[in-house]
Amino acid sequence: MSQHPSAYHFGIFDYAHGQIGYLFDLQNYRYPNSRVDYSKRRHDGQNQVVVHLSHSFTEMISADLAYLGVFNHSNIDDFEYDRNIIQANVWLQF
């Protein structure tokens, strides 16, 4: 397993805070895979991207929006996939 992460935090004037992150994960499995009748070992390269924005309206109310993208490339078709997740939150702090 080999991971290579990077992240960047930033502000959008005084309006919001953000984060952009990237991770590359290389997986080389040790044993042949059963999905292909044990004829080859699985090798995956996964890219992950995250974008997160947050804004405080008051001391008690804030909101954020996030995106997570996962793109898995594999030499075995059953493990090839893309995942896209969007999340929105409103926070009330007492």
Backbone torsions as a table, in degrees:
resi	resn	phi	psi	omega
1	MET	NA	133.4	179.3
2	SER	-137.2	118.0	-179.5
3	GLN	-115.5	142.5	179.3
4	HIS	-134.4	89.6	-177.7
5	PRO	-91.6	157.0	169.6
6	SER	-152.1	149.9	-179.5
7	ALA	-147.9	151.4	178.7
8	TYR	-136.2	123.8	177.4
9	HIS	-104.3	141.6	-177.1
10	PHE	-152.2	163.2	173.7
11	GLY	-114.9	148.2	174.9
12	ILE	-108.0	90.6	-171.5
13	PHE	50.0	-133.7	174.6
14	ASP	-102.1	15.3	-172.8
15	TYR	-88.9	-42.6	-174.3
16	ALA	-152.3	166.2	174.0
17	HIS	-118.9	149.4	-179.1
18	GLY	-142.0	165.6	176.6
19	GLN	-146.1	135.7	173.1
20	ILE	-124.2	130.4	179.9
21	GLY	-135.1	154.8	179.0
22	TYR	-142.0	141.0	176.8
23	LEU	-140.2	131.8	171.4
24	PHE	-112.6	127.7	-178.1
25	ASP	-125.0	120.4	179.3
26	LEU	-105.7	121.4	-179.6
27	GLN	-116.2	119.4	173.4
28	ASN	-116.7	105.7	-175.4
29	TYR	-77.2	146.4	-171.6
30	ARG	-77.3	-35.3	-172.3
31	TYR	-113.6	153.0	175.6
32	PRO	-58.7	148.7	-172.9
33	ASN	-93.7	140.4	-178.8
34	SER	-70.8	-22.0	-178.8
35	ARG	-68.4	-17.5	178.5
36	VAL	-122.6	36.2	177.8
37	ASP	53.9	37.7	176.9
38	TYR	58.9	28.6	-178.0
39	SER	-89.3	-16.8	177.1
40	LYS	-154.9	159.0	176.7
41	ARG	-86.0	150.2	-179.0
42	ARG	-84.8	135.0	175.6
43	HIS	-130.1	118.7	-179.1
44	ASP	-119.4	142.3	169.1
45	GLY	-122.2	117.6	-175.6
46	GLN	-115.6	129.6	174.2
47	ASN	-107.3	131.0	176.1
48	GLN	-123.8	134.2	179.3
49	VAL	-127.1	133.2	175.9
50	VAL	-130.7	137.8	173.9
51	VAL	-130.2	126.8	-176.7
52	HIS	-134.3	128.8	177.0
53	LEU	-124.5	138.2	177.9
54	SER	-138.1	150.0	-178.9
55	HIS	-143.7	134.1	175.0
56	SER	-99.5	122.5	177.8
57	PHE	-83.3	-44.0	175.6
58	THR	-140.2	-175.2	176.0
59	GLU	-66.8	-21.9	-176.7
60	MET	-105.6	-18.2	-173.9
61	ILE	-123.0	127.8	175.7
62	SER	-143.9	166.1	179.8
63	ALA	-143.7	154.0	173.9
64	ASP	-145.1	160.2	-179.6
65	LEU	-136.8	134.2	-177.5
66	ALA	-139.1	150.9	174.4
67	TYR	-130.1	133.7	173.4
68	LEU	-125.5	123.4	175.5
69	GLY	-117.7	129.3	177.2
70	VAL	-122.9	125.7	-177.1
71	PHE	-127.0	103.9	-175.1
72	ASN	-102.6	121.1	177.9
73	HIS	-110.0	129.0	-175.1
74	SER	-136.7	154.8	174.9
75	ASN	-81.3	-3.6	175.2
76	ILE	-117.2	119.2	-171.3
77	ASP	-54.7	-34.3	-178.3
78	ASP	-61.9	-19.1	-177.3
79	PHE	-108.2	11.5	177.8
80	GLU	-90.8	121.6	-179.7
81	TYR	-159.4	161.7	171.6
82	ASP	-123.8	143.4	178.0
83	ARG	-134.4	129.4	178.3
84	ASN	-126.3	121.0	-178.3
85	ILE	-125.6	129.5	175.1
86	ILE	-118.1	132.9	-177.2
87	GLN	-131.3	135.8	175.4
88	ALA	-129.0	135.7	-178.5
89	ASN	-134.1	148.1	167.7
90	VAL	-122.7	128.6	-175.5
91	TRP	-113.1	131.5	173.2
92	LEU	-116.7	120.2	-179.6
93	GLN	-110.6	130.1	-179.4
94	PHE	-106.9	NA	NA
